[in-house]
Amino acid sequence: MKPKSVTVVFLLFLFIVGKPSPLHPQSPMTAKQLLENIKKREFTGEVMDLDFNNVDLNEIFQRFETISGLKFEVEPQLNVVRKYSFAGIEWDRALHLILLNLELDLRLDDGIFQVIKARPSSSRLPIYILGGILFTVLLVVLAFIFIRQAKKRIKIRQIDKKYPLPEDRVEEIRKSLDYLFEVKKIYRDELLSLNSLAERLDIPSHQLSWIINYKIGKSFFDFLNRYRVEEVKKRLTDPQDRNSTILEIAYSSGFRTKSAFNKTFKILTGKTPRDYRVSNNSKAS
């Protein structure tokens, strides 16, 4: 036999002998090691190309049996047809990805891996439940706010239709209010009411109430008392009013009773008049 022929025969022999048999494991691995790899997501299986073209789970896991030398049994109800293709990947990583995709798990029973439906982790389940509850509460709150705002807009539109006033007239009345309260300081009148103020502006009281409520965004008494409280705050820290009592300042700013003054002042400032005077005078000094 010629040397060249001997070489060809020898290479052919090496190819046949060296080619892994499909009947024997290409990458032997113990069951314990496979479970550990999947648990830690650290894969040591042989890198290969795996192509499962529209085959059922039994065929897929038979292929992994051939590769690993381990035994797999698929529960009958899980035997679905799937298509997977992996290129240049460890075979145990591919197995792990298939398990994740189908939400399956491996249970070792008497040396055989049972392929079963995965159960939710007990540690994660409360988190999912809590997240669902919080998400539901958020949706309810947002829905409540949306409905409330929608109702408010509808109410405003209904009132606008009931008491229609041109925008230029509304702006004119608002400027008159600014003048009366900021320049004339009409709020100092303890008998000032919605009706008396409407008379001074020469408009019906319901139209004035509508402007204050829906154009300025306050009730009449809130609008009025804010001016009174602002004046009291200024005078409580004014050296010229150092010898004036708190009640003297309150009455001259438009408040009629001590109880009404104390309650309103605390609501709008968060402090009693006395505490406000002491704390602001100490800062000034």
Protein Blocks (a to p, Z undefined) as FASTA:
>chain_A
ZZklmmmmmmmmmmmmmpccfkbcfbgcdfklmmmmmmnopafbdcdddddehiafklmm
mmmmmmnopacdddfklmccdddddehiafklmmmmmmmmnopadddeehiacddddddd
fklmmmmmmmmmmmmmmmmmmmmmmmmmmmmmmmmmmmmmmmgcdfklmmmmmmmmmmmm
mmnommlpmkbcfklmmmmnopafklmmmmmmmmnopafklmmmmmmmmmmmmmmmgmkl
mmpcfklmmmmnopabfklmmmmmmmmnopafklmmmmmmmmmZZ
